[in-house]
Amino acid sequence: MMNDITSGHELLQEAQNYFPKALISGLAAKGHDFFESGSAGAWLYDEKKNAILDAYTSGGTHNLGRSRPELGQALLNAAEKTDQGNFVLVSKEKVRLVERLARFMPYDLSCMLFTVVRGEAMDAACKVARGHTERTELITVDGGWYGQTGFAMSLSDRIDKADYGPLIPDVKTIPFGDGTAAEKAVTARTAAVILEPVQAENGCRTATREYLGQLRRVCDQKGALLILDETQTGFGRTGTKFACEGLGASPDILIFGEALAGGMFPMCGLAFPPRIKAFFDKHPLIHLCTFGGHDVGCLVADKALDLYETLKPWNNAKRQGERILNGLKPLAGEYPDTFRSVAGLGLLLSIQLTSTEKALAFCKAARTQGLLCVPGEVLKSSVVLRPPLTLTDEESRKLIEAIQNTLKRI
């Protein structure tokens, strides 16, 4: 049993007895050795009640702001009304959410499978692609990051993959943005081509409309599926409801992330058209999830959809994102030894510093300026900025100011 804890420092010291020490030291290296004691809107609060602008938002989960009261009330109401349901049965909560999501999704992505986390959604998508096409080869691009599960880790660009022994076989990686390489790589053996339209963890490298169109054509020609992972980019983050809409790309499977329920309840999934559902019709048990599409989560997500449709936060994300981009671009000239560039779409932005050490130092110094941000998982010299889509003009100004002040200190 943990002893009585009187401060954040004591809690972290105690936590080392139960959690990996490297986790705690890693938090300290980024200046994140505090514990959250509250949150609201774009802000979280440490144990001393200092306000910190949350530009991490649990990996872009809290699109609608921290501790959104409407979602909290929806969760309370749902818990009084029902429980997680029986996962093998259909409920009115599940049917209502699928009907609404089908109208919310772009293109003909009207069929859904719900999961709990991103990696699980990716695993399900790969299984569907292999089953639907009766092929095994999966092709991805360099610089991607898809989660922590088996297929997701096999597809991701991470240096520790070899630490876990053999992963999923028949996975091939091609250069991002190279249409010619894709033309050569995709064959009659290929089940799917998989990528993120914006690589959040890799400097927010963004696929062009032309590249995605080329991938669409080659997939159609070879009978492969095009899978877009919109965990980081979906539900308005890049200035449109989904990035594929803004980039003119029509996927066969779209993976959506925890922003579905606004960070109030764990829920992800994948959307696909009726022609791919035909595979599920024959193989309904290909991917079962005890808590995927649970009734409480469906009710919270239903309320989140109310907010998305009412607020249309993608419009604000586009406006604030452009404002922040314009505010940060001149800094490359002012701090050439530290600040290299800024890139991204909407409120999914990445600043690239001149080294991995600078990125880590930046995050630590940013904490002292009231800003929470983390380095990229793939491009470790980058720092990702993904604040709530409800960011105000004043909060955007404070974010830019915090970055300027941070750059002065590293």
N, C-alpha and C positions, 0 to 999 in steps of 0.2 A: 504494500500500500504506500502511496506517495505521502510524504510528510506535508505538514502545513506549509503552504507557499505564500510568501509575502511580496515577491517582486518578480518581474519578468526574468531577470537574470537568474534568480534562484530556480525558477521553473525550468529554464533551459538547462541549468546544471543538473537538475533532477531528471530531465528528459533524456540525458545521455545514458542513464541507466536502463532505458527502455527502448530507445530508438537508436539507429546507427549514429555513432559519434561523428562520422564524416558528414552526415546530414546536418548536424548541429554546427559543426565547424564551417560547413559550406554556407549556412545561413549567416554566420558571423562574418564571413569573408565578403558577403554582399551587403552587410549592414542590416540584415533582416533578423537579427537576434533580439526580437521582441515578440510579444504575442498580442494578437488582435483582441481588443476589449470592446469592440463595437464597430458599426459601419452604417453609413447612410448616403445615398446618392453616389457621388463620385469619390467619397471619402471613407477611410477606415481610421480607427483610433487605436493607439498603442496603450500599454498599461498605465501610462502617465496622462492619458487623454490627449496626447498630441495628435492633431489632425494630419493625415497623410493622404495625398491624392493618389488614388489607386489606379496606376497605369499597367497593372498586371491582370486584375479582375479574374484571378484563378484561371489564367490561360484563355481569357476572352469569354468566360462563362456568364459573367454578370452584365450582359448587354444593356439591361434596363436599369442598371444602377444597383448599388449594394442595399441589401435589406429592404427591397421594394415592398412597401406596406400592403399593396393590393395582393401581391403574391403570398406574403406571409398570412394574410387573412384567408386567402384561397386554400392554403395548406391546412390551416386550422379547421376551416369548414369541411374540407375533404376528409380529414381525420375523424371528424365527428360523424360524417355521413357514411363512410365506407372504410375498407382496409386495402391491402394490396391486391385483393381479388385472388382468384385461382388462375394461375397463368395459362392453363390449357383451355380455359373457357373464354367465350366472347362475352363482353359486357357492354352496356350502353355507353359507359365512359370511353372505352376504347374505340367504339364505332364513331362516336361524335368527334373525337380528336382526329381520327383518320379522315373523316369527311372534311373537316375544316382544313387540315394540312394539305389535302389534295387540291383544295381551292387556292391555298397560299403558295404552293410550290409552282415553279415555272414549268413550261413545256407540258408533257403528258406524264409527269412523275406522280401518278395518282395512287400508287400502291405503297404500303409502308411495312417495315419491320422495325420494332422498337428494341433498343438495347439499353444498357446502363452506362457504358463508357465508350469512348471513341474507338479504342482498339478493337473492342468486341464488334462494333459496327463494321470496321474494316475487315475483320475475319469473316463475318457473315457475307459481306459483299464478294470477297474472293471465293468463298464456297459457292455462292450463287453463280458467279461468272464461270467457274470450272464446271459446275453442273449443267448450266444452261448451254454452254458451248460444247461440252464433252471434250474439252481440251485442258491442259494443265499449265501451260506457260503463262507467267505473269510478267509484264514489263512495267517498270517504273522509271523515273528520272532521278538523276543525282540531286542531292540537296533536299530531299523530301523527309518529312517527319510525320508519322501516322499513329503513334501510340506505343503501348507497351506489350501487347499480346503477340501471339505467334506470327501470324501473317503480317501484322503491323510492324513488328520489329524487323522481320525479314526484308520488308520493303523500305525501311527507313535508312537514312544515311547517318550511321552512328558508328563510332570507332570501337565501341565495346561489344559489338555483335558476336565476335569470336569467343567472348568470355562464356557464352552459354551453350557451346557445342553446336552441332548441326542444326540449322533452322529449317524453314520451309524450302523444299527443293523446287527447281525449275523457275527461279526468279531471276530476271535479267534487268540490269540497269543501263539506261542510255543517257546521253548528255541532254540536259534540260534545254529546250528551245531549238534543238537541232532537228528540223523536219526531215532532212535527208537521212539522218541516223534512224529516225523512226520508220521511214519508208523501207529501209533495209532490214530493220529488226523485226517488224511485225509480219508474221507469216500465218499460214494455215494452222500452225500449232498454237497460236497465241489466243489465250482465253480473254485477256483484258489488258488495256493500258491504263495505268493508275497514276494520278498526280494531283497535287493541290494547285488551284489556279493562282494562288499567291503563297509563296513559301515563307510563312511567318518566321520560322526559326532559321531561315537562311537569308537574312537581309531583306525580307519581303520582296524577293525576286518574283516578278509577275509574268505569267505567260501572256504572250501577245494574242490578239484576236486571230492573227494569221496562223500562228503556231497551233492554237487550239482547233482552228478550222482544218488544218492539215492533218492533225491527229484524228479528227472526226472522219475525214475522207478515207484515211488509210484503214481505220477500224472498220468502216462500212465495206470497203473493198475486200478486206481479209476475213470478215465475219467475226471480228473481235469486239468486245464491249469497251466503252470508254467510261471509266469510273473517276469522278471528281470528288475529292475529299474537301468538303466545305465546313469542316468543324470550326476552323478559325475564321472563315470568311462569311459564313451564313448568317441569316437573320439580321441583315442590314449593315454589317460591320464595314463593308468596303464601299458603301454609298448606294448600293442597290440591294434588293432583298437577298439575292444571292449573287456572288461574283460572276457566275457563269452567264447571268443575264446581261451584265454590263460588258462582258467580253464576247458575247454572241456565241457561246458554246452550249450545245445540247448534249448532256451526258446520258448514258444508259442507266447508270446508277449514281445517285448523289448521296453522299454521307453527310448527315447533319449532326451538330454537336449539342453540348449541354445548354447552350443558349436557348434551346427550345423551351425549357422551363425557367429561364431567367436566372439560373444558378440557385433556385430555391429548392430544387429536387433533382436528383440525378436521373437524366433521361437523354438518350441519343437515339440514333437510328439511321435507316437508309430508305430512300425513296426510289422507285423504279416504275416503268410503264407496264401496262397490262400484258404486253407480249412476253415480258420476263416473268411476270407473275405465273404464267402458264407452267413454269418449272415448279414453282411452289405448289401449284394445284396437284401435281403428281407426287411431290416430295414435301409434305407439310412439316415434317419433323427434322428438316435439315439443320435448323438452328433454333433451339428452344432456350429461353432465358427466364429464369424464375421471377425476376423482377423487371423484365422488359415489358413496357406497356402496362405497368401496374395501375390500378384504378386511381389511387391517390395522385400519382404522378400525372396521369391523364388530365385530372381536374386542374392541377396547377398549370400544366402546359396550356390548357384551354383558356385560363385567365391570362397567361402570358400572350397568347395569340390575340386576345382582346386588346391588350396594350400595344402590341406590334401594329395591329391594324388601325388603332386610333391615333397613336403617336407618329407612326411612319418614321421611326428613328433613323432610317437610312438617309433621309434628307439632311438631318442634322449631322450625321456622321460624315457625309460628303462635304458639307460646308465647314465644319470644324476641322476636318482633316486637311482641307486645302489651306485653311488659315494657319494651322500648325506647320504644315510643310513650308509655306511662304515665310513663316517666322523663323524656321530653323535653317533654311538653306544658306542664308548669309553667314552663318556661324562657321561654315567650312573655311571661309577666308579669314575669319578672326582668330581661329584656333587651328591652324594647319598642322601643328604637331600632335593634335589630339583627335580632332573631328574631321572625318573624311567626307561623309555624305549622309543624306537622308532619303528614304524611298518608301513607297507603299501606296495604298489606296484607302480612302476614307479614314477611319480611325484604326486602321491596322498599319502601323508605321514602324520603321526600323532606322535607327541611326547607326552608322558604321564608324567605329573609332579606329585608331591606327594599330591596335594590338589587342590581344585577349586580356592582357593585364590592365590595359586602359579601360576596357569594358567593365571589368570587375570593379576597378577603382571608381568608375563612374557610378555604378549602382550603389556602392557604399556611400559615396559622397552625396548622391541624390537623396538618400534616406535622410541625411541631415538637413536637406532643403525641403523636406516634406513631400517627397515623391517616391513612390514604390515602382520599381521596374526591374527587369531581369535580363541577363544576356541571352542571346539566341542559342538554342540547343545544337544547331548545326554550324552556323557561322558565329563562332564564339567571340569574335571581335565586334559583334553587333549587340545592340540593346533594343529590345522590342517594346513598343508603346501601344497598348490596347486598352484605353480607358473606356468607361461606359459610353454608350452611344448618346446618352442624355447630357453629355458634357455641355456646360453653358459657355457663353463668350468669356465670362470672367474666369472660369476654370481653365479654359484654353490659354488665356493670358498667363495665369499662374503656372501652368505646365511649361510654357515656353520660358518664363522667367526662371523657374526652378532649373531647367536645363542650362540656361545661360550661367546661372550662379554656380552650378555644378562644374561646368567646364572651366570656370575660373579657379577651381580648387584642386584640379587634378593635373 
